[in-house]
Amino acid sequence: MAGTINKVILIGNLGDDVKMHYFDDQNCVGRFPIATSESYTNKQTGEKITNTDWHNIVVRNGLAKVCEKYLTKGDKVYVEGKLKNRQWEQDGVKRYATEVQVLEMTMLSTKKNAESSNIPQQKQPPVAESKPNATEENDDLPF
């Protein structure tokens, strides 16, 4: 392989609301953690074991504003992006963080959608079915 690739795909649940930082009218960054889990059954004890990993998510500008508006703690999302390592010094101690810088995101379930789906819908009148007329049934089209 001639090059390298840095790509991450995660489906998980938000562990907190989106925290926003605005730089100016055009630029902003949103940050939130998501949890991914895997479960298995211990063969010796029969106990169900669940391991959860936490991922630091970073979204920018327009995508960050969408996340701030629609996502809350507990929502399920699909994120696609790349890993980015950061380091800084705090009180003389070097700190490190690995983040997922998101390029694409899809909301899979949101609490706001769940709340609105519990609101009773007005009953819609039945839609009349259209029946094909005789000329459509006897045409010479090959499909």
N, C-alpha and C positions, 0 to 999 in steps of 0.2 A: 504494500500500500504506500502510495507516494506521500500522502498527507496525514493529518491527524483529525480527530473529531472530538468535540466536546458537546454532548447532547444528553439532556435529562428529560424523562417523561415521568410524571407522577400523577396519581389520582389519590386524593386524600381529603381529610376534613380540616377546616380551619380551627386552630387551637385558640384563636383570639381574633378580635376585630382588626381591621386594617388600620395601621398607624401611618398617618400621612405627614410628609414634610414638604412644604412649598418653598421653592427657591425664588420664583418670580411669577408673573402671569402665565408663562409658557411651560415652565419646568417644575415637576414634582416627583417624589418617590413615595411609594407605598410599601410597607413591610408587614408581613404576617407569617406566623408559623403554620405549617400543615403537618398532620400526622398520617403516616401510613402504617398499617398493621398487617401482620401475618399470624395465623393461628395454626396450631397442630395439637394432636393428642399424644401425651406422653404414654408410650407403650407399656411401661412398667406400672404406672399408677392409674392410667386411664384419665388423668386430669387434663383438661383443656388448657393449653398454654397460649397466651397471646403476647407477641412482641411488638412494641410500637416504636417507630423511629420518627424523630421530629426533624423537619427541614425548614430552614430559613428562606422565605420567599421574598423576592424584590421585584416590584413592577414599577414602570416609569410612565410619566406623562399621561397620555390619554387612557391607557390601560389601567393605570393607577387610579384615575378618577372613576372609571367604571367599577373597579373593585371597591372603592370607598363607598360608592352609591348603593351597590347591590349586595355585597357580601357581608356576612356577619359570622360570628363564632359558631362553629358546628356545620356550616355549609360544606357541601362536597364539590370539589373542583378538579378539573384536569388542567395541568400546567405542563408546558413544554418550553425548555430553555437551555441554558448552559450553566455549568458550575463556575463560580468565581470565588477565589480565596482572598481574604482581606487580613491584614495585620495592622495593629496599632499598639501604642504603649500607653498604659494607664497606671498612674502611681508607680512608675518605674518597672512595671511588669508588662512583658510582651503578651498581647492577647491575639487570638486567631479566631476567624470565623469562616465557614464555608457557606455560601449562599447560592440559591438557584435564581439566576437572572432570567425572568420570564419573557419570552418572545411571543407566545401564544397561550391563551387561556380560554377554557370553556366552563361555564357554570353548569354543574350537573344537577344539583338540587340546592335550593336556597330556602331558608326559613320564611322569607317573604312570600315565595311562591306557595309554600305549604299553608301559610295563613290565608292567602287569598283563595286557595282551592277549597278551604273549609266554609267559605261564604256561599250560601245557597245561590244557585244560578237560576235565572228566570227560565221557565220552560219555553223552548223554541218551537215554533210551529213546524210540522213535518215538511220536508222538502219534497216537492213533486218530482217523480222520476220522469225523465224524458225517454220516450220510446223511439227507436229508430224508425224512420219512415221506409216505405217499400223500396224507394230508389237506392237507399243506402244498403239494403240487404242484398240487392241484386247487381251491385256494381262489379266490374271486371278487374278490380285491383288485385295484384298478386299477394297482398298481405292483409 
